[in-house]
Amino acid sequence: MKLLQPNLWVDTLHHIPLNELQNLGIKGLIIDVDNTLIAWDAEEPTDEIVEWIALARKKGFQVVLVSNNVAARVEKMQTYFMVRGMARAKKPTTGALKKAMRIMKLNKSQMAIIGDQVFTDVLAGNRLGIYTILVTPIKSKEFWWTTLVRPMESRVLKRMKKTKGHID
């Protein structure tokens, strides 16, 4: 169960305390794409999300997008956010996260992963030993595989709420 528990759980990216992350020594953000930055079925991110990424970069964070989605989707998001990205990451395996760390030239203690799924983003980050941030998914429409996993994830999150609480 510990591998499924995020260090921080928030409703949206805007609730992530960037200053607190800096105080923890975090300098790099690995960020999932679908339902974290942009709705799974949307073509473009909102202006607010583009501005949030720009703010994070202005504060000195390095950002790499790491997605299980296809290259075309990730490349399009790289253009919007002006950051590097990796597609077909196969999270919860940790290979793409390690590659992102090498790209940023940072170690585990300087990294955080932000994503909307316990069984991919949080599990991958915890397996690697980096700071994990779970955000509430942007939209309920999702990739077919994700819809199969969400009920099990929901049970895990209910247990966590009882013990840790949801940070808003």
Backbone hydrogen bonds in HBPLUS format (Angstrom, degrees):
<---DONOR---> <-ACCEPTOR-->    atom                        ^
c    i                          cat <-CA-CA->   ^        H-A-AA   ^      H-
h    n   atom  resd res      DA  || num        DHA   H-A  angle D-A-AA Bond
n    s   type  num  typ     dist DA aas  dist angle  dist       angle   num
A0004-LEU N   A0001-MET O   2.99 MM   3  5.35 150.1  2.08 108.9 118.3     1
A0005-GLN N   A0002-LYS O   3.23 MM   3  5.25 162.4  2.26 104.5 109.9     2
A0007-ASN N   A0132-THR O   2.92 MM 125  5.15 130.9  2.17 121.8 135.7     3
A0008-LEU N   A0132-THR O   3.07 MM 124  6.47 144.7  2.20 153.7 162.6     4
A0134-LEU N   A0008-LEU O   2.87 MM 126  6.30 162.0  1.91 159.4 160.6     5
A0167-ILE N   A0009-TRP O   3.07 MM 158  5.48 128.3  2.34 142.4 155.3     6
A0010-VAL N   A0134-LEU O   2.89 MM 124  6.30 160.5  1.92 168.0 173.0     7
A0136-THR N   A0010-VAL O   3.13 MM 126  6.65 131.0  2.38 139.9 153.8     8
A0015-HIS N   A0012-THR O   3.02 MM   3  5.51 157.5  2.08 112.5 119.5     9
A0016-ILE N   A0013-LEU O   2.99 MM   3  5.44 166.0  2.00 118.0 121.6    10
A0018-LEU N   A0016-ILE O   3.01 MM   2  5.84 116.5  2.43 114.6  98.1    11
A0020-GLU N   A0017-PRO O   2.99 MM   3  5.32 119.6  2.37 105.4 120.2    12
A0021-LEU N   A0017-PRO O   3.03 MM   4  6.42 152.8  2.10 153.2 161.8    13
A0022-GLN N   A0018-LEU O   2.99 MM   4  6.30 156.0  2.05 148.5 154.7    14
A0023-ASN N   A0019-ASN O   2.97 MM   4  6.28 151.0  2.05 142.9 151.1    15
A0024-LEU N   A0020-GLU O   3.04 MM   4  6.34 131.5  2.28 138.8 151.3    16
A0024-LEU N   A0021-LEU O   3.05 MM   3  5.05 132.1  2.29  95.2 108.6    17
A0026-ILE N   A0021-LEU O   3.03 MM   5  5.43 157.5  2.08 155.2 148.0    18
A0025-GLY N   A0022-GLN O   2.88 MM   3  5.05 156.0  1.94 106.9 114.4    19
A0027-LYS N   A0110-GLN O   2.77 MM  83  5.29 159.8  1.81 133.7 136.2    20
A0062-GLN N   A0027-LYS O   2.87 MM  35  6.29 163.2  1.90 154.2 157.4    21
A0028-GLY N   A0110-GLN O   3.01 MM  82  6.23 152.7  2.09 165.2 168.0    22
A0112-ALA N   A0028-GLY O   3.01 MM  84  6.37 134.6  2.22 149.2 162.8    23
A0029-LEU N   A0062-GLN O   2.75 MM  33  6.09 160.3  1.79 157.6 163.7    24
A0064-VAL N   A0029-LEU O   2.99 MM  35  6.42 158.6  2.04 161.2 165.2    25
A0030-ILE N   A0112-ALA O   2.82 MM  82  6.16 169.3  1.83 161.4 165.2    26
A0114-ILE N   A0030-ILE O   2.79 MM  84  6.23 155.4  1.85 163.2 170.9    27
A0031-ILE N   A0064-VAL O   2.96 MM  33  6.32 158.7  2.01 146.6 153.5    28
A0066-VAL N   A0031-ILE O   2.96 MM  35  5.90 154.8  2.03 130.8 138.1    29
A0032-ASP N   A0114-ILE O   2.92 MM  82  6.22 166.3  1.94 172.5 177.0    30
A0036-THR N   A0033-VAL O   3.23 MM   3  5.47 163.4  2.25 120.9 123.0    31
A0037-LEU N   A0033-VAL O   2.83 MM   4  5.11 161.2  1.86 141.7 148.2    32
A0038-ILE N   A0033-VAL O   3.28 MM   5  6.27 155.9  2.34 154.9 154.1    33
A0035-ASN N   A0038-ILE O   2.59 MM   3  5.23 157.3  1.64 159.8 156.1    34
A0138-ILE N   A0035-ASN O   3.04 MM 103  4.70 150.8  2.13 113.4 122.5    35
A0042-ALA N   A0039-ALA O   3.00 MM   3  5.16 169.0  2.02 114.8 117.8    36
A0050-VAL N   A0046-THR O   3.14 MM   4  6.49 162.2  2.17 152.7 157.6    37
A0051-GLU N   A0047-ASP O   2.86 MM   4  6.08 157.6  1.91 150.7 157.2    38
A0052-TRP N   A0048-GLU O   2.93 MM   4  6.13 144.0  2.06 136.6 146.5    39
A0053-ILE N   A0049-ILE O   3.02 MM   4  6.31 162.0  2.05 153.8 156.6    40
A0054-ALA N   A0050-VAL O   3.03 MM   4  6.27 158.6  2.08 145.2 151.6    41
A0055-LEU N   A0051-GLU O   2.82 MM   4  6.06 150.9  1.90 146.2 154.3    42
A0056-ALA N   A0052-TRP O   2.92 MM   4  6.20 161.0  1.95 150.8 155.6    43
A0057-ARG N   A0053-ILE O   2.97 MM   4  6.22 160.1  2.01 151.2 156.5    44
A0058-LYS N   A0054-ALA O   2.84 MM   4  6.03 151.4  1.92 144.3 153.0    45
A0059-LYS N   A0055-LEU O   2.90 MM   4  6.17 145.7  2.02 148.7 157.6    46
A0061-PHE N   A0056-ALA O   3.03 MM   5  5.56 155.6  2.09 155.7 148.1    47
A0060-GLY N   A0057-ARG O   2.93 MM   3  5.06 154.1  2.00 103.6 111.3    48
A0065-LEU N   A0084-ARG O   2.93 MM  19  6.29 168.5  1.95 145.6 145.2    49
A0086-MET N   A0065-LEU O   2.74 MM  21  6.12 140.6  1.89 143.6 156.4    50
A0067-SER N   A0086-MET O   2.94 MM  19  6.21 171.9  1.94 165.9 168.0    51
A0089-ALA N   A0067-SER O   2.91 MM  22  5.58 160.0  1.95 129.4 135.1    52
A0088-ARG N   A0069-ASN O   2.79 MM  19  5.35 159.8  1.83 157.6 162.2    53
A0074-VAL N   A0070-VAL O   3.25 MM   4  6.60 165.2  2.28 154.3 158.3    54
A0075-GLU N   A0071-ALA O   2.79 MM   4  5.90 166.2  1.81 162.2 166.2    55
A0076-LYS N   A0072-ALA O   3.12 MM   4  6.21 153.9  2.19 140.3 146.7    56
A0077-MET N   A0073-ARG O   3.17 MM   4  6.49 154.3  2.24 144.4 151.0    57
A0078-GLN N   A0074-VAL O   2.86 MM   4  6.15 150.4  1.95 151.1 160.0    58
A0079-THR N   A0075-GLU O   3.20 MM   4  6.47 148.8  2.30 143.3 150.0    59
A0080-TYR N   A0076-LYS O   3.25 MM   4  6.67 153.9  2.32 144.2 150.5    60
A0081-PHE N   A0077-MET O   2.95 MM   4  6.14 166.5  1.97 157.9 160.8    61
A0082-MET N   A0078-GLN O   2.69 MM   4  5.32 125.0  1.99 139.3 151.3    62
A0093-THR N   A0090-LYS O   2.85 MM   3  5.75 154.7  1.91 135.6 135.0    63
A0098-LYS N   A0094-THR O   2.95 MM   4  6.20 158.1  2.00 159.8 166.0    64
A0099-LYS N   A0095-GLY O   2.99 MM   4  6.27 152.8  2.07 145.5 153.4    65
A0100-ALA N   A0096-ALA O   2.91 MM   4  6.16 153.4  1.98 143.8 150.8    66
A0101-MET N   A0097-LEU O   2.97 MM   4  6.28 152.5  2.04 145.6 152.9    67
A0102-ARG N   A0098-LYS O   2.99 MM   4  6.32 153.1  2.06 146.2 153.3    68
A0103-ILE N   A0099-LYS O   2.90 MM   4  6.20 157.1  1.95 151.5 158.0    69
A0104-MET N   A0100-ALA O   3.01 MM   4  6.26 156.3  2.07 148.4 154.0    70
A0105-LYS N   A0101-MET O   2.82 MM   4  5.84 116.4  2.23 135.6 152.9    71
A0106-LEU N   A0101-MET O   3.12 MM   5  5.39 161.8  2.16 145.9 150.7    72
A0105-LYS N   A0102-ARG O   3.11 MM   3  4.78 139.3  2.28  91.3 103.4    73
A0110-GLN N   A0107-ASN O   2.94 MM   3  5.50 154.8  2.00 118.1 126.4    74
A0111-MET N   A0108-LYS O   3.17 MM   3  5.35 167.1  2.19 115.8 116.6    75
A0131-TYR N   A0111-MET O   3.36 MM  20  6.33 148.4  2.47 145.6 138.8    76
A0113-ILE N   A0131-TYR O   2.87 MM  18  6.37 152.0  1.95 161.9 170.0    77
A0133-ILE N   A0113-ILE O   2.84 MM  20  6.04 150.6  1.93 167.7 174.6    78
A0115-GLY N   A0133-ILE O   3.04 MM  18  6.51 158.9  2.09 166.1 172.2    79
A0135-VAL N   A0115-GLY O   2.89 MM  20  5.93 156.4  1.95 141.5 147.8    80
A0122-VAL N   A0117-GLN O   3.18 MM   5  6.57 166.3  2.20 154.1 158.4    81
A0123-LEU N   A0118-VAL O   2.99 MM   5  6.06 142.7  2.13 150.8 160.3    82
A0124-ALA N   A0120-THR O   2.97 MM   4  5.85 157.1  2.02 140.2 147.4    83
A0125-GLY N   A0121-ASP O   2.99 MM   4  6.16 167.4  2.01 150.4 154.2    84
A0126-ASN N   A0122-VAL O   2.86 MM   4  6.02 167.0  1.88 156.7 160.5    85
A0127-ARG N   A0123-LEU O   2.88 MM   4  5.97 154.1  1.95 147.1 154.6    86
A0128-LEU N   A0124-ALA O   3.12 MM   4  6.34 144.1  2.26 142.8 151.7    87
A0129-GLY N   A0125-GLY O   2.87 MM   4  6.06 124.8  2.18 137.3 153.4    88
A0130-ILE N   A0125-GLY O   2.96 MM   5  5.27 167.9  1.98 147.2 146.8    89
A0146-THR N   A0143-PHE O   2.99 MM   3  5.39 118.3  2.39 110.1 124.8    90
A0147-THR N   A0143-PHE O   3.22 MM   4  6.61 150.6  2.31 153.6 162.3    91
A0148-LEU N   A0145-TRP O   3.05 MM   3  5.28 133.9  2.27 101.0 113.5    92
A0149-VAL N   A0145-TRP O   3.29 MM   4  6.67 141.1  2.45 143.1 153.6    93
A0149-VAL N   A0146-THR O   3.08 MM   3  5.12 126.3  2.38  97.4 111.3    94
A0150-ARG N   A0146-THR O   2.96 MM   4  6.09 147.7  2.06 157.0 165.1    95
A0152-MET N   A0149-VAL O   3.12 MM   3  5.63 120.9  2.48 115.0 128.1    96
A0153-GLU N   A0149-VAL O   3.03 MM   4  6.27 161.4  2.07 153.9 159.7    97
A0154-SER N   A0150-ARG O   2.75 MM   4  5.91 152.1  1.82 154.2 161.6    98
A0155-ARG N   A0151-PRO O   3.25 MM   4  6.58 150.3  2.34 141.7 147.4    99
A0156-VAL N   A0152-MET O   3.19 MM   4  6.55 157.4  2.24 148.2 154.0   100
A0157-LEU N   A0153-GLU O   2.89 MM   4  6.17 161.1  1.92 156.1 161.3   101
A0158-LYS N   A0154-SER O   2.97 MM   4  6.20 151.4  2.06 146.4 153.7   102
A0159-ARG N   A0155-ARG O   3.21 MM   4  6.49 156.0  2.28 145.2 150.5   103
A0160-MET N   A0156-VAL O   3.06 MM   4  6.38 153.0  2.13 146.0 154.0   104
A0161-LYS N   A0157-LEU O   2.88 MM   4  6.12 155.5  1.94 151.3 157.3   105
A0162-LYS N   A0158-LYS O   3.36 MM   4  6.60 148.9  2.46 141.6 148.2   106
A0163-THR N   A0159-ARG O   3.35 MM   4  6.69 143.3  2.49 139.9 149.2   107
A0163-THR N   A0160-MET O   3.00 MM   3  5.16 123.4  2.33  98.9 113.6   108
A0164-LYS N   A0160-MET O   2.60 MM   4  5.51 171.2  1.61 169.6 171.2   109
A0165-GLY N   A0160-MET O   3.38 MM   5  6.67 152.9  2.46 129.3 134.7   110
